[in-house]
Amino acid sequence: MGFIINALRPFAEGFSITNTEYASFDNTWIPVWGENNKIRDNHNEMLISLIQEKTNWQVNIRHFTIKDETTEFNLADHKAFWIPADYDTNEFPITTSNISEITALIDDVCKESLAAKAPTPNLAIQTPLMMKSADSLYINIHEAALMNYPAMSLSVNDREFKLSSHLTPDKNENRGYIQTGTVSP
């Protein structure tokens, strides 16, 4: 996981961990609408404090522009239930294939006649993405409740079974204008 930000100096490498804090949560919440009257929220958190070795910068900047996100998911050749990434629509039919087959299939899927299309410039698929492993484990990748953060699709490297974040850009190719203290759950 990582970010490339618009900074005066390189801000994507050369960091050391100065502190690590852990927290665990196990509670329930009541949704406004849905099939369940209670949802369990059971998760662990890790806060990592960093310092950049060459500059002695601590990661405590106030305003910054995200140029890109470098989060990667290294997987096996799972069965995937996917649609092509598109900035304007998610109305494509769902295709079921292994990750290794996406390149061979995506052009035919993209021929779907839709009123508005703005495909990503690279081979990518939409989130949410559901996958099924060979031993029947289901894996889902999706961002939750986007607030103050761009939508993510997943760039595909179907030879290495690697997915990487592809954030929706604005007209200047920036992915986000962030102020620290802002939360995107």
Order of alpha helices (4+ residues) and beta strands (2+ residues): beta-beta-beta-beta-beta-beta-beta-alpha-beta-beta-beta-beta-beta-beta
